[in-house]
Amino acid sequence: MCVRVVIPERVEILRRGFPLTPEAVGVVFTERWSACTLPSCLPTDYSRKRVFKINKKLEPFRAAENTCGAPCWEFYNIEGKLCGVVCPANRIVYTPSIENFKYIVDNYIVKPRIVVSLGTDVELELSHYSSDLRVRARNTRYNTLTGVVGADGTGGPLEIRVPPALSPKVLRQNLEFILHRLRDYRLTMRCVSQNEPLGGHIHICIRNQFMDDLLPASLVEPLAYLLDYFVGSHFVRHEPYKIRRLYGYGRLYKESVDAVRDVPQAHPGIEYRAPSAFLIHDPLFFEITFEIVRRIVDYIFEHPGTELKFTSLDIEQGAELEDYVTMLRMDRNRAAYFLKAFKKPVPTVDVRVLWDVVGPRRKRNLIRRMTIAEKFDIIGRMRPADFRRFLRAVEDIEILKHIPYKSIEIEQSSYWYNASSFRFVTNFEFETNNEMVRIEKRLDRSRPTIILPYYLSNEKLQRVKEELEEFFRNAYNKMCKGGEVNVNA
């Protein structure tokens, strides 16, 4: 299947800052001209009238009435025929052809220009260190749909709504400032999840200095296809975020028109919804992504009338390195950095660590405790405060660094069953004389299990720390002998 991407000729109008809505402001192409009758253009304001002689053979109006009573600017060609009229009070250009419009605007009018602003909203998973202890943003202090930091529409992920900026660098600074404000927030924030379809939506707004919208419907389709080709395809094919497709997200424009959305009540312009929260995993990657978006917009405005042909496979596989260098005129190293990022493992640590907005001590604690938390699979009830207490007690046990992901089950017992003692369910030989630890050997279990007491305190954890360390060592040895773990992983 061939996809034709046609950039309209009328982009020539937009790139000069004139919208394509002549009812209000812009340009009107007409072969006949009569005196301006708009209420704001009155004959009494005759001092604003100007007459210009152009020494070029521009196309004249086929019919033109006497305009001496109006304050509009009149343009005559080399033959002395009227070839254009400008109404400065209403910012409207009347002309019979686009060539006349281009010449008059570029040489005689104070030129309004396009202003491209970029923004984003990124969704993050909140948790108590472990992804098994997720927290809905709706249940936190950020229970709002309008603030810079709030809950997304489903109430689950935390959503950071970055204020728009005119350059990718400033947009990066805006996001960094928001994360810096969140540096002491107690919950952890991940940009990847096995349970939530975390998105990283891109906002594009194109206006002139008069705040006229310069992104008509005729421009949305070529813009969307080029965003698919250069940006969206790489995000959509990214394996760690495949869960987004199960929720109906993470689709290209050629698959679903919902990939591009107009949400005027939330922000001006359009929202491109194909990218995931991987957008935020690295500050430089974030900046380069928005540089690509800006260069796509520039490409469209610099190539009116261009027709590009892609196959469906081309769009699905995405642009190659040379496309960024030749079409978008990007620096080769920055384009390569963008493409290589999708081949690396997705970092699962807190985004505040990735953006380096926390102090050294908090950074070490976040990395260590989030890493250790993912060694445990929480299979039952667990009070978040007790899990944090447990992590602090075992974080300095060296052997835990080598335990594989989710290889030990953990839960907290109910009051009526086990109020004060620890229970270890093992699939290996383990003995202890500590009266606070109860051992249950189950050779049929694939993973060992720790059941914490209902009442957990730092004192109790210190009294069983030696047993916990021995438990982890035996569990590790069992996994190694069974060939279930790579020591170097």
N, C-alpha and C positions, 0 to 999 in steps of 0.2 A: 504494500500500500504506500502510495506517494503522498507526502504532505507538502502542500504549497504554502509558503509563508510570503505574503505580499505586503510590503511596507507602502502605505498609500502615498500618492503624490502630494496630497494636501499636508503632509508633514512639513513641507516648505513653509506653510502658514504657521503651524504650531511652533516651529523652531524660532520664529521671530516674536513669539510671545502673544500671538493672537488666537483666541479660542475659535472653535468651529461652531459657535452658536450665535449667528448674526442677529437673532432677534434681540439680544441684549447688547453684546459687544463683539467686535471682531472684524470680519471682512465680508463684503457682499459683492459677488460677481454678477454683473448685469450689463446688458448691451444698451440699455436706455437709462438716462439720468434725468431726474427732475429735482427741483430744489428740495433740500432737506426740510422735513416737517416735524422732526422730533421736538417734543416740548422743551427740552433743555437746550435746543439750538435756536435761539431767537434772533430775528433780524436786528433788534436793537443793540445786539452785541457785535456790531459791524467792525469794531476795532480789532477783532481777532482774525479777520479775513486776510488770507495770503494768496498770491498768484505766482506760480512758478513756471518758467519756460525750460523744457528739457530738450537738449539738442540730440535727441535720438528719435528714431522712427518707431515709437510705441503705438500699439493698437488703440485707436480712438473709440469713444462711444459711437454707436450707429446713430443715435438720436440723443440730443442734449438740450434741455430747456435753459432759458436765461437764468443764471444763478446769482445775479448781482445783489439780490436782497438778503442772501444768507451769508453767515460768517464763516462758512467752510473754506478750507484750503483747496485751490484749484490748480491742476497740473495740465499743461499743454505740451504737445509733442513738437517736433521740429517743423511740422506743417501748420502749427497754430491751432490744432484741433484738441478739444478736451479729451484727456485720456485717463484722468483719475481725479477723485475728490476725497478729501479727508475731513471728517467731522471731529475736531479735537475735543469738543464737549462730551461726546459719547464714545470716543476711541473707536470709530468705525471707518474703514477704508472701502470706498466704492470704486470698482475698477472693472473693465471688461475682460481682463486676463490675469493669470497668475504671474506672468512675466512683468507686467506693469506693477503689480502689487510688490513683488520682490524689489524692483528698482526704486520705487517710491519710498518704501519703508527703509531700505538699506542706506539711502542717500539723503533723505530729507526729514525723516521723522526721528525724534528721540526714541531709540529702539528699546521697547520692552523685551525682556528675554526670559527664557524658561528658568524656573527655579525647581530643582529636583530635590525633594527631601526623602530620606529613608528612615524607616523605623522597624521595630520588631516587637513581638511578644513571645516569650519563651516559657515553656512549661517544665517544672521541675518536680521530682518526687521528694516528699518530706518523709522522714523516718527517724526512729531512735536507733541510729547506727546501722541496724539490720534492715534489709528490705522486707523482712517478714513482719516488722513492726511499723508499717506505714501509717502516716497520719494524714487525714483529709484536711486540706487547707481551710475548708469551711468550718472546721472545729478549732481553728487557731485565731490569733489576733488579726490575721489577714483575711478575714471573712468579708471581702468586698469585691464587687465586680467593676469598680470604677477607679480604684487607686492605682498608683504606680506599681505597688506590690499587692497582690490579692489572690483570690481563688479563680480558677477558670470556670467556665460555664457549668461543668459537671460537679464542681465543688471538691474534686479530688486533688489534682496537682496544684502546686503553687504557680502563679503566673506573674512573670516580671514583664511589665509593659514599659519598654524603653522609650523615652521621649525622642521624637524624630530629630534628625540632624541633616545638615547639608553635605556632610562628607563622612565616609566610613570611619575615619580616624576619630572624629568627634562623637560618632555614635558609639564607638568602642569605649570612649571615655565616659559617656553617659551611663553605659551598663556597668562599667567598673565602679563608678560612684555609687550606684544603687547597691551593688554587692558589698561595697565597703560599709554602707549603712547597716547591712545585715550581718556583719562580721561576728557579732556576739550572739546571734540568735541560736538558741540551744538545739534546735532540730537540725539534722543533716539534710543536705540538698544534693540530689543526684540528677544528672542530665540523661541518664539511661535507666530503664525499668523493664522488668519482665512482666509487669502487670498493668502498666499505664501507657497509653499511646502518646508519649510526650512529643509535642510539636514545637517547631521554631519558625513561626510565621513571619514573612517578610512584607513590610508595608512600603508601597511606592506612591508618592504623591507628586504630580507635575503641575505647577501653576506658574503664573507670571507675578510681577510685583503688585498687581492689583487684586490678587487672590482669585483670578479667574481659573477655572479648571481647564487644563490642557491635555486631558487624557480621555478622549472620546471613545465610544464603543468600537469604532473602526480600528483603533490602535491597540485594543486589549488583546485581540487574537494573535497578531504577530509578536507582541511583547510576551504573551504567555508561552508560545512555542519556543521562543529563544530562551526564556527562563528554564523551560523543561530541558532544553538541549545542553545548556551550559551549567545549570545548577541542579534542578530538580531530579534529573535522571540518576545522578550519583547518590543523592540522599535516598531515593526510593529503592535502589538496589542494595542499600547498605544492610547487611544481614542482621546486626544487633537490634535493628528497629523494625523488623518484619511484623511485629505485633500491631503496628499502626494500621496495616492493611486489614487486619481482622476487625478493626473498629470502623473501617470505611475511610480511613485517612491515608496519607502517604501515596496519593495517586497523581499521575501527571495530567496535564490539561487535556491531552489527547484521549485519556481514559475517562475523565470526569471533568465537566465544566466547573464543578465545585472547587477545583484546585485554585481557581482565581475567584475571589469574592469581593463584592462591593459592600462595605459596612459603614455607611455615612454616619450612623449614630455613634460609632466607636472611634473612627479616624477617617480623614479624607483620603481620596485615592483608592487603590486596590490593595487586597491582601493576597499574597501568594502562599498557599498552604501546603505545598508538597514537602518542604524541608522538615526535618525532625529537630529535636533538642540537641542533636549532635552539633548543631550550629554554634553552641556556646561552650563546647568542650575545650577550646583553646583560644586565647585572645587574638593571636595573629590569624588563625583560621577564620575567626569571626570577621575580622577586618577585611581579609582578602575576599571572603564571600560577598560582602557588600560592595567591594570594589568591582567585582564581576558584574553585579546587578547594575551598578551605575554605568559601567562601560556598555552594557547591553542597551540601556536607555540612550546613551550617546550614539551608539551604532545606528539605532533606529532613526534618530533625528538627523544624522549625517548622511543617510542613504535613502532619501525619498524615492519611491518608484521601483525599488529593488525587489526582485523576486528570488527567493531561495527555495530550493527543493531538497527535502529530506525524505528518507524512507522511515517507516515506523521503527525499524530496527535501529536506524541512526539515532533517533530520539531516545529510544529505550536504553541504548548503550551509552549515550552521552558524548559530549565533545572530547576530542583528544587534545593533547598538549599543543600541537601546532595550530589548532583552531583558536585557542586563547591568544596565541602570539600573533597570528596573522589577522584574524577578524576583529578581535578586541584590542589588539596592540598592547597586550599585557607583558610585563616582565616575565621572562621564561621561568626564573627561579620561584617567583610567587605563584605562578600557575601550577608549577610542579608540586609545590608545597600543598596546595589545595587538593590536587588529585591523590597524592601519596597519603594524605590523612585518612582516606577511606580504607586503606589497606592495613592500618595499624589497629591494635586492640583499643576498644573504647575505654577510657579511664572511668573507673567506678567510684573514685573518691569524690569528696565534696567539691562543688564548683568553686567555692570560695578558696579552696586550696589551689585549684587549677588556675585561678585568676590572681593568686598571691595577694589576697587582701586581708589575710589574718596574720597575726604575729607568729614568730617561730615556735613558741611553746604550744599554742593552740593548733598550729599546723601539724606538729608531730603527734599530738593527741588524736586529732581527727583521722590522720592517716592510719595510725596504729590501731585505734579502736574500730574503725570501719573495716579494716582488713581482717581483724580477729573476729568481728561479728559475723562475717560471711563464712567463717568456718563452721558455724552452727546453723542447723535447720530447726527453726522453732515450730514444733509440730502440735503444740497445744497452747493453753493459756499461759500468759507471761506478762507480769506487770513491768512496764517500761523502766520504772525507777529501779526495780530489782535487777533487770538485765544490765542496765548501766553499771550498777554496783558490782555485778558479776564480772563484767568486762574489765573494770578497773582492778579487780583482784587477780585476774589471770593474764593481764596484758604483758607482764614481764616474764612469762614462762616461755623459754626459748623454743621448745619443740613445737609450739603452736604455729610458728612461722611456716613449718613444713607440712602441716595438716592440710589436706586438699579442701576445696570449696564444698560446703554443705555436707561434710562427711560425718559429723556428730550431731545426733538429735538432742534437742533440749526442750524442756517444758517446766512448768511450775505446778506443784501438786495442789490439790484442793485442801481446804482446811480440815475437813473430816477424815481425809485419808492419811496425810503426812504433814503435820504442822511444823515440825522442827528438825527433822533429819534429812540428809541427802540420800538419794537412791541412785546407784549406778547399775544400769542394765548392760552387761558386757557380752561380747561374743569371743572372749579370750580369758585366759586365767588371770585372776586378780584377787588378792587377799589384803585385808587390813584389820587392825585391832582398834581402829578409831570407832568409838561407839556412836558417833554422829553420822557414820556412813553405813548404809545397808547395801549389800551386793546381791544382785540377781543375775545368775549366769544363764544366758539364752544363746546357745550355739546356732540356732536357726535365724538369728537376727543378722541382717546385712550391715547394719550400722550400730555402734554403741550409743547408749542414751544416758543423759544426765537429767535427773528429775530434782529440781531445786525444792527446798522446803517452802511451805506457805509463808512462814515468817523468816525472812532473810535479812541478815545484818552483816556489816563488815567484820564483826568479831567472829561470827560463825564461819565466814569465808576464810579467814585467816587460820582457823582451827583445822580446816580440811584442805589447806593449800597444798601440803605435801601429797595427800591422796589424789588431788586433782592433777598435779604434775605427773605422778606415776600413772594415773589413768590415761592421760594424753600420750605418754611415752609408749605404753602398751598398745594403745589404739593405733598409733603410728606404725609400730613394729608389725602389728597384725595386717595392716593395709599393705605394707611393703612386701611381706611374705606372700600375700595373696595376689601381688602384682597389680594392685588397684591404684597405685600412685606413682608418679614420677618425682623422684627426690629433687630434681632440678627445676620443677615447675614453679 
